[in-house]
Amino acid sequence: MNGKSISIGNILWRVLRQPIAEGLTIEQASEFALEFLRLINAPLLFTDVVTNPPIEINEYKGELPQNLINIKGVQYVGENGCTDGIAMRYATDIYHVDLKNQSNDHNPDYGGYCTTEYTYITQNCNIITSVRKGFVKISYKSIATDENNFPLIPDNESYKMGLEYYILHRFLEPLWVMGKIQDKVFSYIEQKRHWYLGQAASSSIIASPDHLESIMNGLNRLIINTTAFESGYKNFGEQERIRQYH
């Protein structure tokens, strides 16, 4: 993984030029390409995004970004969106969605149970929070795109070949079921698809020794880091240093 990206558009046109892909449209190829991205589900396949400006919360609800793939964290940044972020956790309360019908005499901006915890859930393209109004900042993963809105993938041969054979396999599968494609041709495409799909998934789990070092520092500790969540895991990957006294 070298940090470089390549547009899926380049791969799509390469697939469409193959004789066996006659009849495949750019729309179909694009749909299959997005399926490939979701199947791989590798963190390094996406780009990191923080909502700017923050998302407005009104009556406990705000609209999630349309390009959101996976939420990494949520912070409440106050009623004006300018205060220091307070980490929010995903709600375990099974009545969380009914906060507007619950009451809290201690703080009218919160829901029931006299709680002052900052929690949220996601539902129907919205984020539902434990605060009635204000702003939240979301750190999330999004599919990176080029100037033509084609998604970007890592400039890695496993990704490129995996995508190419995945599109061909998805396009040829119904034709093979109908007997219009020879078994040995379809088996060859299927074998290549499984091989490169597995390679692509494996190659993106750990980016580099630097990535591995951060993970090991976060887990290999004598003193448990109990403030990582509140700080947004900013110093989670730092090496633990314990002073010795004589």
Buried (B, 14 or more C-beta within 10 A) or exposed (E): BEEEBBBBBEBBEBBBEEEBBEEBEEEBBBEBBEEBBEEBEBEBBBBEBEBEEBBEBEEBBBEBBEBBBEBBBBBBBBBEBEEEBBBBEEBEBEEBBEBEEEEBEEEEBBBBEEBEEBBBBBEEEBBBBBBBBBBBBBBBBBBBBBEEEBBBBBBBEBBBBBBBBBBBBBBBBEEBEEEEBEEEEBEEBBEBBBBBBEBBBEBBEEBEEEBEEBEEBBEEEEEEBEEBEEEBBEEBBEEEEEEEEE
